[in-house]
């Protein structure tokens, strides 16, 4: 993020110096904005691992208490990473409405927030492999299967629903939209698409 802001400020400074703004300059800013947005989404995804390790070290008497603690920690961490960090950097660089500024950055983040988590959850490699193995068994009905009952149980067991991660995702999306929607109203559309898409993938 620091590198992104430094490069972007250099480009904007060059624009002011040259008094010229062309297609290639705009493309550079858009690419940098997309890279920064992807970095935010990547960090959000890895925050799940760190927050899970943190909660695993706590002494919770019930699973409900554990899930609640993980959800709160993950939601707060992701909200700070998604919205607050971008806001602070834009305020420091005094770049809100110009190309590559706060408007552009938060738009890209919410856009990627709606697309990449859907793709990652839809293309679940281990689960897709299980589905192929199930389809193969179903197509060979009546034939002997060289698998134990324990292996079959594991094969037909669906992945555990990530309640904390899903609730943190919805909380992060709604909080960021509620804060930035007056500045960028189209964020509401990306938020709705992301949340409906996540529900559809979990449902199927």
C-alpha positions in Angstrom: 0.0 0.0 0.0 2.9 2.4 0.8 4.5 1.6 -2.5 1.2 2.0 -4.4 0.6 5.5 -2.8 4.2 6.6 -3.6 4.0 5.5 -7.2 0.5 7.1 -7.7 1.6 10.4 -6.2 4.6 10.4 -8.5 2.3 9.9 -11.5 -0.1 12.6 -10.3 2.8 15.0 -9.7 4.1 14.3 -13.2 0.6 15.1 -14.6 0.6 18.4 -12.8 4.1 19.2 -14.0 3.4 18.3 -17.7 -0.2 19.7 -17.6 -1.1 16.7 -19.7 -3.3 13.8 -19.1 -3.5 11.0 -21.7 -4.8 7.5 -22.1 -1.6 5.8 -20.9 -1.4 7.9 -17.7 -5.0 7.0 -16.9 -4.2 3.3 -17.6 -1.3 3.4 -15.2 -3.4 4.8 -12.4 -6.2 2.2 -13.1 -3.7 -0.7 -13.0 -2.1 0.6 -9.8 -5.6 0.9 -8.3 -6.5 -2.6 -9.3 -3.3 -4.0 -7.9 -3.9 -2.2 -4.5 -7.5 -3.5 -4.5 -6.3 -7.0 -5.1 -3.8 -6.7 -2.3 -6.6 -5.6 0.1 -8.7 -8.6 -0.8 -5.6 -10.9 -0.5 -4.9 -9.6 3.0 -8.5 -10.0 4.0 -8.4 -13.7 3.0 -5.2 -14.3 4.9 -6.6 -12.5 8.0 -8.8 -15.6 8.4 -5.8 -17.7 9.1 -4.3 -15.3 11.7 -7.5 -14.6 13.5 -8.2 -18.3 13.7 -4.8 -19.0 15.2 -5.5 -16.1 17.7 -8.8 -17.6 18.7 -7.4 -21.1 18.9 -5.1 -19.9 21.7 -8.1 -18.6 23.7 -10.0 -20.7 26.3 -13.6 -20.9 25.1 -16.0 -23.2 26.9 -18.4 -23.5 24.0 -18.2 -23.6 20.2 -20.6 -20.7 20.1 -18.3 -18.5 22.2 -15.4 -19.4 19.9 -17.4 -18.6 16.7 -18.5 -15.3 18.2 -15.0 -14.3 19.2 -13.6 -15.2 15.7 -16.4 -13.4 13.9 -15.9 -10.2 15.8 -12.1 -10.2 15.5 -12.2 -11.1 11.8 -14.9 -8.5 11.0 -13.1 -5.7 12.8 -9.7 -6.6 11.2 -11.2 -6.8 7.7 -13.2 -3.5 8.1 -10.0 -1.7 9.1 -8.0 -3.2 6.3 -10.7 -2.6 3.7 -12.0 0.9 4.6 -10.0 2.6 7.2 -6.5 2.1 5.8 -7.6 3.4 2.3 -9.3 6.4 3.9 -6.2 7.3 6.0 -3.8 7.0 3.0 -6.1 9.1 0.8 -6.4 11.8 3.6 -2.6 11.9 4.0 -2.0 12.2 0.2 -4.9 14.7 0.0 -6.3 12.7 -3.0 -10.0 12.1 -2.9 -11.7 13.0 -6.1 -8.8 12.9 -8.6 -7.9 9.9 -10.8 -6.6 7.1 -8.6 -7.9 8.8 -5.5 -10.2 7.6 -2.8 -13.2 7.2 -5.1 -11.4 5.1 -7.5 -9.7 3.0 -4.8 -12.8 2.2 -2.8 -14.7 1.4 -6.0 -12.1 -1.1 -7.1 -11.9 -2.7 -3.7 -15.7 -3.3 -3.5 -15.7 -4.5 -7.1 -13.0 -7.1 -6.3 -14.7 -7.8 -3.0 -17.7 -8.9 -4.9 -15.9 -11.0 -7.6 -12.8 -12.7 -6.1 -14.4 -14.2 -3.0 -17.1 -15.7 -5.2 -14.5 -17.2 -7.5 -12.5 -18.6 -4.7 -15.5 -20.2 -3.0 -17.0 -21.5 -6.2 -13.7 -23.1 -7.4 -13.0 -25.1 -4.2 -10.3 -27.5 -5.5 -10.6 -30.3 -2.9 -14.4 -30.2 -3.0 -14.5 -30.3 -6.8 -12.3 -33.4 -6.6 -14.7 -35.0 -4.2 -17.6 -34.3 -6.6 -15.8 -36.0 -9.5 -15.1 -39.0 -7.3 -18.7 -39.2 -6.2 -19.9 -38.9 -9.9 -17.5 -41.8 -10.8 -19.0 -44.0 -8.0 -22.5 -43.2 -9.0 -21.8 -44.1 -12.7 -20.5 -47.5 -11.6 -23.5 -48.6 -9.5 -23.7 -52.3 -9.1 -19.9 -52.8 -9.3 -17.6 -53.5 -6.4 -15.9 -50.5 -4.9 -12.5 -50.9 -3.2 -13.2 -48.4 -0.4 -13.8 -48.7 3.3 -16.9 -47.3 4.9 -14.8 -44.7 6.6 -13.4 -43.5 3.2 -16.9 -43.4 1.8 -18.1 -41.3 4.7 -15.3 -38.9 4.2 -15.9 -38.7 0.5 -19.6 -37.8 0.9 -19.0 -35.4 3.7 -19.5 -31.8 2.6 -17.1 -29.0 3.8 -17.9 -27.4 7.1 -19.8 -24.1 6.7 -17.5 -21.2 7.5 -20.0 -19.3 9.6 -17.5 -16.8 11.0 -15.9 -16.1 7.7 -19.3 -15.5 6.0 -20.6 -13.3 8.7 -17.4 -11.3 8.7 -17.7 -10.9 4.9 -21.2 -9.6 5.1 -20.4 -7.3 8.0 -17.3 -5.9 6.2 -19.2 -5.3 3.0 -22.2 -3.6 4.7 -20.0 -1.4 6.9 -17.8 -0.2 4.1 -20.8 0.5 1.8 -22.6 2.3 4.6 -19.6 4.6 5.1 -18.6 5.2 1.5 -21.9 5.0 -0.4 -22.6 8.8 -0.1 -19.3 9.3 -1.9 -19.7 6.4 -4.4 -23.3 5.3 -4.7 -22.6 2.5 -7.1 -20.9 0.6 -4.3 -24.3 -0.5 -3.2 -24.8 -2.5 -6.4 -21.4 -4.3 -6.1 -22.2 -5.0 -2.4 -25.6 -6.6 -3.3 -24.1 -8.6 -6.1 -21.4 -9.9 -3.9 -23.6 -10.9 -1.0 -26.3 -12.5 -3.2 -23.6 -14.3 -5.1 -22.1 -15.6 -1.9 -25.5 -16.8 -0.7 -26.1 -18.6 -4.0 -22.8 -20.4 -3.9 -23.3 -21.5 -0.3 -26.8 -22.6 -1.1 -25.8 -24.7 -4.1 
